[in-house]
Amino acid sequence: MNLTQDRVRSIGWITVLAICAAMLVALTLRVNAVKSEVYAAEKRIVYTQQQINFLETEFQTRANQQALKKLNDLEFGYAAPGAGQYLEGERQLAALGAAPGPDAPAPIRYANAEPADIPGEDVAERAEEKAGSLLAMVNPVSGATAAAMPEEERRREVAAAKTRDSDRAALRAEAADLSRRLASIEIAEAPDQ
């Protein structure tokens, strides 16, 4: 009888251990399910906070439309597109890509970096140097080089360089004025309600 009691006890302990293991597995699964629910809730909270921030910014922007209009009028000058800026159909779009006619001049454009202003250097000398640097450029359509340019055109280029220098000075003055205006900060007071 002693032998059977030992067997019953060991079967009992094995049964208790199996029940504990099953409960441990069930508890682990439940904990993981709750963790995934918490993670999903945290993701929804972050998304909701982002939406709140977006809506607050949108509200502040729309509440200050007059200030935005004033800033646009003073600094940028953007305007709503007019009816003439839209294409009416596919034909008008296709006409934009049409090949140039036989009498149309070939559009040749190139970039040219201008040297910095050196005090004491004459504008005409710089224009002549610039014209000299174009000697190697060749028109891909006609094959004509800048060296074949007549003397009168070179003089016109020098005169154009002089007018460009005066235009550049005006642009620098405007840029300095714009820089000064952008550097100042004006705080708008909210009206008391």
N, C-alpha and C positions, 0 to 999 in steps of 0.2 A: 504494500500500500504506500509505502514511503516513496517508492519509485514513481508511482503515478502522481503523487502530490507534487513532486519535483517537475514532472512533465507538465502538469496543469499550470503550475506557477510560471514555467518558462513560456508556455503557450499564452498565458495571460499577459506576461511582460511583452512578448512579441506583438500581441494584439494591441496593447496600450501604445507601444512604439509606432506601430503602423497607423493607428488613429492620430497620434501626435504628428507624424510625418504628413498625413493627408491634410490635417488642419493647418500645418505650416505652409504647405503648397497653396491651399485655398486662401490663406491670409496674405501670402506673397502676391498672388494674382490680384486680390482686392486692392492691396497697396499700390500696385502698378497701375490699376485702373483709375484709382483716385489721383495718382501723380499725373497721368495723362489728361484727366479732366482739369486739374489745376494748371497744367501747361497750356491747354487750350483756352482757359479763362484768362490767363496772363496775356496770351496773344491777342485776344479780343480787347483787353484793357489797353494794350499798346496801340492797337488799331484805332480804338475809340479816342484815345488821347491825340493821335495824329490828326484825326478828323476834327476834333475840337480846335486844335491849333490852326488848322487850315481855315475853318469857319471863322475863328476870331480874326485872323489876318484879312479874310475876305470882308468881314464886317467893318473893320477899321479902314480898309481901302475904300469901300463904298460910302462910308460915312464922311470921307474926306475928298469927295469928287471935285469940289471947287478948288481945293489946294492943288490937286493933280492937274486940273485944267489950267490953272494959273502957271504952274511949273512948265507944262507943255507949251503954253503960249510964249513964255519968256525964254526958255532954254532950247527946246527941241523943235517946235513948230510942226509937229505931226498933224496931219489932217486925214479925215475919213476919205476913203477912196471914192472917186467920182464915177459916174456911169461910163465915161469914156475910157476908163482903165480896164474894163472887162471885155472879154472876147465874146462874140455872139454865137459862135459855133465852130465846128471842125474846120470849115473852109478858111475862116479868118486865122485860125491857129496854123493851118498848113501854109497860108500865105506868108507867115513870118519866117518859115524855113525855106522859102523859095530861093533858087540860085539867082545871083545878081545878073542883071541884063547885060547885053554885049557892050553897051556904052558906059556901064558903071565903072568907076575907078576901083582899082583893087585896094581893099582895106589892109594896109600894112601898119602894124603897131609894134612898138618895141619899148622896152623899159630902159631908162637911162638914169643912172645915179649921178646926181650933180655933186661936185666937190664942195666942201664946206667953204664958207666965206673966209678969205684970208685978208686981213687988214692990209691996205695999200695995194692990193691987186686990182687991176682995171677990169671992169665988166666986159669990155670989148675983147680983151685978151682971153678971158675965160670962154667967151662965145666962140672965138676962133679956134681955141683948143678943142672945144666940144665938136665943132664942125670937122676938125681934123681927125677926131676919134671915130667919126662916121665913115671914113674913107674905106674901111674894110667891109662895111655892110653892103649887101647886094639884095636887090629886089628879086624875090623868087619868081615872080611872074614875068617881068620884062628883062631881067638880067642886068639892069642898069645899076651902076655903083654910085655911091655918094660922091666919088671923085669926079664923076661926069656932071655933077650939078653945076650950073652956070654961076658965074661970079655974082650976078645980081641976086640970085637966091641965097647965096652965102651972106650977102649984105643984109638981106631981109632977116636972116636967122640971127645975125648980130643985133639988129634993131629989136627983134622979138625978145631976145635975151634981156635987153635993157628994160623993156616994159614988164617982163616977168619978174625982174628984181624989184620993181616998184610994187607990183602986185604981191610979191612975197612979203615985203615990208608991211603992207596993209594987213595981210593975213596974220603975220606975227603979232601985230598990235591987237587985232581982234582976238587972237588966241590968248594973249596975255590978259585982256579984259575978261574973257570967259573964264580963264583960270582964277582970276581974282574973285569973280562972282561965285564960282563953284566952291572956292575955299571958305567963303563966309557961311556961317550957319545961322539961319533964322528959325527960331522956335515959335510955332504957331500956338497961340493960347486957345483952349477950348472955350466956347461960349457957355456962360452960366445958364443953367436951365431951371 
